[in-house]
Structures are given as C-alpha cells and as structure tokens.
Amino acid sequence: MTCDLAVVGLGYIGLPLAQRACAVGLSTVGYDVSAPVVDGLRAGRSHVDDISHAEVAAMGAAGFRATTDPSVLAGAGTIVVCVPTGLSPAGDPDLDSLKAAVGDVAAQLRPGTLVVVESTSHPGTTEEIVRPLLERGSGLTVGEDFHLAYSPERIDPGNSSFTMSNTPRVVSGCTPLCAKHAVAFYSRLVDTVVVARGTREAEMAKLLENTYRYVNIALVDEVALFCDKMGIDIWDVLYCAATKPFGFTAFSPGAGVGGHCIPVDPRYLAVKAESEGFSFHMLSAARDVLGRMPRHVVQRAAGLLQAQGRSLRGARVLLLGVTYKPDIADTRESPAFTVAALLRSGGAEVSYHDPYVPSFDCEGTPLSRRSDLAGALADSDLALLLQDHSCYDPMLLARAQCPVLDTRGRTAGVRVTRL
C-alpha cells in the first residue's frame, strides 16, 4: 500500500493532523502502538477533544486507516512523528517514546521520503538524536537519500478560533532542500508557513512559546499571593491592567498549571541549558512559584472552613472542574491532582464534579464523582472552583449554601471568596 502521509502517534497532535490531511485530499494512514486507540478509531470513535466521532467516520470514508503495524510506513511519501515527549518520574525529559517511534520509522524508511518531527523537545534533538537514529537504522543519508525536517505542533485543545489551518506553522529542515520539501508539504495543510533558519531555531521557538506562558503565569500567581497578603483584589487589578491597549498581556492566576506543554516544555529547556553550563534563573523562580499555588489554595480553603468554625479534617470538600483547561476532558498534569492530595492529607473528604471526566483518581484512590451540581453544593462544607467550565453558572455558585473558593475569578457573592 502507498499513501501520501503516514502519521506516527494518533494523540492530540497526530489525530488532528491526520484529519486535516484527509480533509485536503491526502491519502493518509495512522500508526500507533496503542491497540485501544487504533481499535477505537477503526470503530469510528474519537479519543481527542477536538475531533468528533463524526469526523473520525468521515476520515474513514476518505480512506484513512489506523493500524499498529509499522510496515505501513514503508509506503508513505511523508512520515510525521507526533508522539508525546514527557517527563520521567524524576522530572527529567523523557524521549523514550520519540526514540522508539524514530526506530520504527528507520526500519521502514525508503529513499525519497520526507520525515518530519512535530514532538516537542530541546534544541538539537532533530540533528543530534533523530538524524543518527534514522541514518543508522535505514542506511540512508539525510539530504541525499531522504529529507528530515522539524515543525513544532501548535495545537490548542478546545480553541475553535485558531485551528490547524489558520495557525501559522513554523517549519525547518536539516538542509535547505529538506526545508523546501517540508514547506511544500505543510503548504497543503495550513494558510501560512514560516521558515526557520534551522531545526534548532524551530525547536527553540516552540520552547520559548510555552516558557513565555509559564513565566508570565508564575508572575501573576506571585502577584496574587502578594495581593492576598495586602487585601487587594487581584481580579480587579488584572481587569484594570488589561485595559491598556499596548505593552501588557493578561494572564490569570490559579491553582497551578497543567496540560502537556506548559508544565513540561520549560523543563526541557532548563535541563538542556544545564547540560550546556547555562542556568535559567527565571525558570527556577517560576517553577518555585507555580509549585506553591496548590498549597496556597488548600491553605485558603482551610481558612474559609475555620471561619465557619470547622476544621479541614472531616470536612466535605467539593472540587469543581478537575481538567487542566476549560471545556475539555484532558486532566494531564492538572493541579487538581495536587490540590486533592493535599486536602486528603489534611483529613478532608474530597469529591468532585466535572461533566468531562467520568473518573478521577488521587494517588491511586478514586474520588467520588457528583453528577448533580446543585445537590453536591448543598451536601458540601466547601466548594473549590478549580476550572471555569462553561457549565458552572456564576449565579448558581453565588447562591451556593456552602462557602465557595473561586480560583478562576468567575463569580462573586456573600459566600464566595476569590483567590
């Protein structure tokens, strides 16, 4: 079988890429090592927030096929690697999935193929890790027998305004010819292609994008901590500052940062910098601030209970929204995990309400899920609004019988306290 495109890794990066490729008429296959993911896609089921079941069915009708068989890669004109690059239990960059995927590609690589890496990693990954693996595994040479490029993904789950097609795409190549082939490929998928000077520049651009958010969220979090000490309304401060039409970008405080990118990518940058004898002092400071936020939220919660004459021990605490961002089902790196663990270590009875998350574990212990929001608020001693899903009506929260700690600045009321 031959095809225009083979996507390696069918998660939140790879599946939207495959869907877009099918939509523009590219014959596309998907390869993933997860049998449940492949079986679900074959049955027309999506496991990614931004891709509907109907869109998966449309992909199948357009000829898309998902498989756990890496031999399909041999017939592809372009292979794009979209596997996750996370952190080890010790908090260090973990490239095992990327290396394994590249090994699978190398075993099937044929002359003339364009290979693109979209997985996030530190500067130098494409040239120093991916290229040698491909050349050794295939016996082919980059720039002569096949083409190698790097193009960082720019997927924002739940964002309907900026999709793959209208979000500018940065591309780079190991050689000018490699870059030219990458530009030709992505020009069929997106409206705007931006060519980086080289792969290291493109890799660094991706890390800068998310480190920028990481540092600025930490700044606003620390301002929120100071405002709490001073009795200043941080949300009014942010509202006022955001009216300036230049020189200021608004970021919001909260219980912490989550998702695959913001908590992870700055660590890739910091570790690479350390290996080069360089220290990112700002990253260390930001990490310290962000790490303090879940405990600060729990301390505020304990204070609210104390004001009611109650202790955290034995209190019924309801978490509202346990995903890492609004209106999606993704809980990766969500600060709700740490908040729940701290509450339980203090003796609280913790339950949660989230229409997007059917089950939620805290250190291996499943938390009770509440489906009736009004009833859950009535049964609780305290509610914590951790994520501002659109289903959380500010008026309902303002009328709640229990105190509400709002970490998102969504509501106000006599029994509501904002972070």
N, C-alpha and C positions, 0 to 999 in steps of 0.2 A: 504494500500500500504506500502511495506517495501523497504528500499533503504540503500545503503552503507553510503551515505553522504547527509546531508541537509545543505545548505549554507544560513545563515541568513544575508540579506543585499547584494544586487546584483549590487554594485557600482564598482569603480575602483579596489577594493580589492577582493570583493566576486565573481564577474563575471570571472576574470582570474582564480581564484581558482576552480570554477565550471568547467570551460573549460578544465583545466589541469586534473581534476578528471575524466571527461568524456573521455579524450584522453588516460588515462591509464586503462580505463575499469571499473571505479567505477560507479555504478548506483547512479545518483545524482538528487536531486531536489533543487530548489531555492525558498526561501521565502522572499518577500519584501512587505513593507506596501504601496509602491507606485504603484497604478494601471497603470499609464502610462508606468512605467518601465516594469512591468510584461506584459502588452499588447504588447509593442514593442518587447520584447523577444519572445513572443508567435508567433508574426508575422515574426520572423527571422531578426529583426533589432537590431543592437548593439548601445548602447549609451556610450560605453567606447572606448577610443582611440586605445588601444592595441588589441582589439578584433574586428575582421571584421564581416560583415554581414554573409559572407560565413561560418565563424567559428561558429556563433550562429546557423546557419542552420545545421551544422554538429553536434552540441551539441544536437539539437532536434532529428536528425536522430539516435543518440546514446541513446535516451531515456530521455534526460533532459527535465524537466518540471518546469516552473516558475509559482508561484501562490501567491496570497495574503491570502491564507488560512493557518493559523498556525498549523492546525491539521496534516499537512504532517510531522511535526517534530516528531510526536509520533512514526513513523515507521523507524526512521533513526538510524543506528548504531553509527554514528558520527555526531555531530552538531557543525558547526563552525560559530561563530558570527563575522561578518565583517562589522558592522555598523559604521558610522562616529562618531568621538568624536571631536567636535569643541570647539569654544569659545562662550560665551554669549555676548550680546551687550555690556556688561561692560568689556569684555576682560577676563573673568574668565572661567575656564574649565567647559564645559557643557557635563554632562554624561547622559542627559535625554534619548537620543536615545539608548544608551547602556543599561540603566536600563529597558527601555520598551522592548527591544529585549530579555533581560535575563528573564523578566517576562513572555514573550510568550514561551520561552524555558521551563521554570519551569513548566508551566501549562501542557506541553505535555511530560515531561521527564519520561522516563521509566528506570527500573533497567538495568544495564549493558552498558548504553550509555556513550560514550566519548564526553564531551563538551569542546570545545576549543575556547578561545577568541583571536582574532587577532587584535581587535581595540586597538589603542594606548591610553594609559592612564598613570597616575602616579604610582609609586611603591606602592604596597599594594592593588591596585584595585581588583585583582583577589580574594585575600583572604578576604579582608575587605568589599567588596561591592558585587561582583558577587557570591561568595560562599554562603553568608547568604540568598541572594535572591533566589538562586536555591534550597537551603535546605528548606527554609520556604515555598516556592511555590509548592514544589513537595512532601515534607515529606520524602525525601530520604537523605542519608548521603554521603558526598564526601569521596572517598577512600574505602567505604564499599558497597554502592549500585550503585554508578556511579562514573565516573572519570572526573576530571576537570584539564585542562591544559591551559597554556598561551603560544602563539607563535606569536611574533610580525611580522606583514607583512613587506615585503621588496620589494614592487612593485615600480619600477621607470618608470613612464609613458614615452613612446617614446624610451626607451632603448632597442635596438634589440640585444645588445651583452650579457646582463645579464637578463635572463628570470627567471620565477619561477623555472624551472627545474635545472638550473646551478648556482643559487644563494644559498649559504649555508643558512640553516634555523635553527634558534635558537628555541629550544623547552624547556618547563619546565612543571612541574606538582605539584599539591598540596601535593602529596605523591610520593614516588618512583614508586609505581605501576601506578599511574596516568601518570607519565612521561614516563614510559615504553610503555603504550598504545599510547601516543602521538608520540613517536618515531616510533612505528610500522606504524602508520597512515601516517606520513609525509615521511617516507622512501619510500613509494609508489609514491610520487609526486616529490621529489627532490633528487639530487645526494648526497648531504652532509647534515647531521643533526648534529647540535651542541647542546649538552645537558647542560643547565644552572643549577646551584646549586639549584635554586628555582624560583618561579614565580616573586618575587621582583627583583631578579637579571636580569631576562629576560626583565621585564618591564623597568628597569633602562637602560639596554643595548640599547633598542630602543630609549629612550630619549637622551642618550649620542650620538648615531649616528647622530641624526639630530641637537642636540645642538652644536656638533663639527662643523658642516657646518655653522650653524647660527653665531657662534662666529668668525669663520675664514672669512666668507663673510663680517662681520662687520669690521674686522681688515683691509681687503683690501679696503673696502669702505672708511675707515678713512684715509688710506694711499693715496687713490685717492683724497680726499679732500685736504690733505696736498700738494700733487704733483700739484694740480691745483693752489694753492697759490704760489708755488715756480716756476711754469712754467716748471715742469718736466713731461715728457710723461710717464704716469702710465703704458701704454700698453707695452712700451719698457722695463720698469722696470720689469714687470711680465715676459716678454719673456726671459730676461736675467736671472732672478732668477730661472726660471723653467728649465734652462739647468743644474742646479746642480742635480746630479743623486741620492742624498740622502738628508734627513733632510728637504726637502721642498715640499709641495703640493700646486699646483697653484689653487687659487680661483679667480674669476673675479668680478670686481665691476659692479654696475648697478644702476638702478633707485630704487631698493628695492628688497625685497624677496617676493615670492609668493608660491602658492600651499597649499595643505592641511597640509603638515608636518612641513616645516622649520619655518613658522611664528607662528605655533600653539604649537608644541611639547615643545619648551623651556618654554612656559608659564605654561604648566602642571608641569614641573619640578620646576619652580620658586614658584608657589603657594603651592605646596606640601612642598617645603623647608621652606617657611614662616610658614606653619602650624606646622612645627617641630622646629621652633625657629632658623632656619638657613637662612642666606642671601647669594644668589649667586650674588656677586658684578659684576662679569664678564658678567652675563646675563643682568643686568640692564644697564651696559655700552654699550653692543652690541645693545640692544633694542633702546637706545638713538641714536646711530649712524645710524642704519638702518632706524629709523623714520625720520632722517634728509635728506635722499637721494632724495626722490621725490621733496622736496622743492629746494634742490640744483640743480636738473635737470631743474626745471622751472626757477630758477634764471639764470642759464646758457643760457636757451632759450631766456629769456628777454634780456640778454646781447648781444646775437647774433642779435636780432632784432634791438636793439638800435644802434649797429654798422652799420646797414643798414639804419639808420635814421627813424626807425619805433618804435612804442610802442606796448606792448603786447595787449593793448586794441584795438580791431578791427582786429587784425592780424589773418590770416587764418593759423592755425597750424594743421599739419597732423601727427597723431600717426601711426607709422609703427610697427605692432605687439602688440597686447594687451593681449596675453596669458601669463601665468607665466613662461613658458619654451618653447624652440623652437619646432616647427613642431607638436604641439598637439593643441587640441581645448579647453583646460581647462583654465578658467580665474579665478579660485578660488584664492582669496587673491592677485590678480595681482596688482603690483604697478601702473599699467596703470590707475586704478580707481582713485588713489590719484593724479597722475600727471594730468589727465584730469580735475579733480575737481579744482585743483589749477590754471590751465590755464584758465578755465572758470570763476573762481572768479576774475581773473585779466582782464577779458573782452575779452579774445581770442575766436575766432570762431573755435571750435575743431571738426575735422573729423578724421576718422581712416581707415586704410587699414589692413585687416588681412584675408587671404583666409580660415582660420579655424573658424572664428567667424562671423556668419551671423548677429548678433545684439549685440550691446554693449551699456549699459546704464550708465550714470554718474549721480548719486544721483537722480535716477528716470527719468532722461531725456535721451531719445535715441540719440546717436550720429550718424551723417550722415556717412554711410559706402561708401567708394570709392572702386570700383572694378577695375578700370583702373589705375594701379600704375603710369605709365608714365604721364598720364593726371592729376592725383592727385598731383604729384610732380610739374607739370607745373602750376597748379592753386593755389599752396600754397605759403605763405610767409616764412614758416619754416617747416621742417620735423624733427621729433624726432624718431630715430630708437631705440625702446624700447626692441624689441625682435628679435633675429637674426634667423628668419625663413630662411630655405634654398632657398626660392623663392626670397629673396632680394639680387639681383646680386650686388656685390660691385661696379662693373663698372657702372651700371645704377645709383646707388646712387652718385658715384663720378661725374657723368655728369649732375646731377640734376640742374635745373635752380635756385632753391631756396637753401638757406643755409640748411645744414643737421647737426643736433647734434646726433652723434653716441655714444650711451651709452654702446655699446657692443664691441667696438674696431674692427669692421668688415672691415672698408673701410678707404680710405684716398683720399684727393683731395683738390683743391683750396677752394671749398665752404664747405668742410667737417670739422667739429670740433669734436674731440673725447673727451669723458668725462675725 
